[in-house]
Amino acid sequence: MKTELASYLCTPGTLDDIEITTFQSEAEEVIEGVLNSSSPVWYPVLKGVPCFLQGTLRPNLNWFQEKYNLPSIAEEFERESAKEQSLTNETFSDKWRRFQNYGLESSHQEFLYEWYCKKFGFSTLEELQAFYQKFEYILEVGPGSGFNTKFIAENTPGKVFAVDISEAAFTTFENTKHLPNCYVVQADLMDMPFHDNFFEFIIADGVLHHTPDTKKAFLAIYQKLKPGGQLFFYVYKKMGAARQFCDQYIRESFTQLDPESCYKACEGITELGRELSRLNAKITLTQPIPVLGIPAGTHDVQRLLYYNFLKCFWNEAFDFETNNMVNFDWYHPHNAWQHTEDEVEGWLRELGIKDYQFNPANPNGISVLLTKPVP
Ligand SMILES: C[S@@+](CC[C@H](N)C(=O)[O-])C[C@H]1O[C@@H](n2cnc3c(N)ncnc32)[C@H](O)[C@@H]1O
């Protein structure tokens, strides 16, 4: 953790100022330390990352407390949904320990940034790069490996903050610590250690639907956005009946597995995706099938199955394990809500947001770029 990060942080909830005490440092980074405010609660810096997790979500800190002779942690605020959230964290802590280079390899980047352009409604990578130039304070919520946090930090003169609840925070830190304008925090997006109305741009890509309540998660990050600032989020879209049936049926079974067994269980599904994709076959439906949400027209066979019957991801840019991880990411997390565009539009209307666009980047996701109204 870079020491200047402390000046941007505050205690979650009470928003008190924070001071840092350094125990161990390496170059410019505090590797172990403690963050204090006027309240008796303290927050550790572990492996270079300040940790604001509370209650059930907090790792066991007895060793740290003894090592640095710190007082016992006072009784603290605990969300009712903390247990549920901690189940989802197991999926992502495991995933981002295994796939630390996801999105950082050049073979991944063409696919990922072409997709980001579509999600933001841009036609070129240059437009995406120029977009980030204009913000001073940027937040990525749920960065995973941190590949996008890194990309943003490399393309802005502003400061880029990343908040992840799982051990992904350590992977993001390792992948971005060399960048002088990049700061990583481990926290629940529901209780972020930042002042309200602070960030000029916030991105939560594939994150909000993995919390116990997508709408509440959206409201929590929106609170941190400055009026006039922009926010991008991507959430899963509710698909047709057959796909919903398979998703539910498989998830009921796969969410019960430990991560290792779930990766194994996904392999057949990944192979199916690969073989269908390599068929490179198309069919034309002259009539739609409204009951399943399938439009008329020419369909790639793998995509037709993927979108309408069974998530069986395959992309030749990735190796087998990475493709399998994308399928694992769908079937294993305890929380993975799906939404309709009408529902999401309702959230925006409730907040009086008028300036927004839904970008049609892919059939099974909802990509929203909005501007917070200035009162
Ligand atoms: C599917 S991954 C997406 C990672 C990255 N945005 C990407 O597109 O590759 C979801 C990420 O959100 C994080 N996450 C889930 N719930 C969160 C919460 N309540 N607060 C902060 N991060 C959360 C997970 O730990 C995980 O790293």
The ligand as a MOL file (V3000), in Angstrom:
LIG
                    3D

  0  0  0     0  0            999 V3000
M  V30 BEGIN CTAB
M  V30 COUNTS 27 29 0 0 0
M  V30 BEGIN ATOM
M  V30 1 C -16.6860 -12.3310 -12.0160 0
M  V30 2 S -15.4060 -11.4880 -11.1390 0 CHG=1
M  V30 3 C -15.2000 -10.1180 -12.2520 0
M  V30 4 C -13.7800 -9.6310 -12.2630 0
M  V30 5 C -13.4670 -8.5370 -13.2790 0
M  V30 6 N -14.3090 -7.3800 -13.1010 0
M  V30 7 C -13.5810 -9.0820 -14.6650 0
M  V30 8 O -14.4360 -8.6000 -15.4260 0
M  V30 9 O -12.8030 -9.9970 -15.0170 0 CHG=-1
M  V30 10 C -16.2850 -10.7390 -9.7910 0
M  V30 11 C -15.3660 -10.0150 -8.8130 0
M  V30 12 O -16.1850 -9.2600 -7.9070 0
M  V30 13 C -15.6950 -9.4150 -6.5910 0
M  V30 14 N -16.8080 -9.1720 -5.6460 0
M  V30 15 C -17.9300 -9.9130 -5.4610 0
M  V30 16 N -18.6990 -9.3910 -4.4810 0
M  V30 17 C -18.0570 -8.2610 -4.0560 0
M  V30 18 C -18.3370 -7.2910 -3.0370 0
M  V30 19 N -19.4250 -7.3760 -2.2640 0
M  V30 20 N -17.4660 -6.2820 -2.8500 0
M  V30 21 C -16.3380 -6.1810 -3.6200 0
M  V30 22 N -16.0090 -7.0980 -4.5820 0
M  V30 23 C -16.8620 -8.1180 -4.8010 0
M  V30 24 C -15.1780 -10.8530 -6.5740 0
M  V30 25 O -14.2920 -11.0890 -5.5110 0
M  V30 26 C -14.5450 -10.9710 -7.9490 0
M  V30 27 O -13.1910 -10.5860 -7.9510 0
M  V30 END ATOM
M  V30 BEGIN BOND
M  V30 1 1 1 2
M  V30 2 1 2 3
M  V30 3 1 2 10
M  V30 4 1 3 4
M  V30 5 1 4 5
M  V30 6 1 5 6
M  V30 7 1 5 7
M  V30 8 2 7 8
M  V30 9 1 7 9
M  V30 10 1 10 11
M  V30 11 1 11 12
M  V30 12 1 11 26
M  V30 13 1 12 13
M  V30 14 1 13 14
M  V30 15 1 13 24
M  V30 16 1 14 15
M  V30 17 1 14 23
M  V30 18 2 15 16
M  V30 19 1 16 17
M  V30 20 1 17 18
M  V30 21 2 17 23
M  V30 22 1 18 19
M  V30 23 2 18 20
M  V30 24 1 20 21
M  V30 25 2 21 22
M  V30 26 1 22 23
M  V30 27 1 24 25
M  V30 28 1 24 26
M  V30 29 1 26 27
M  V30 END BOND
M  V30 END CTAB
M  END
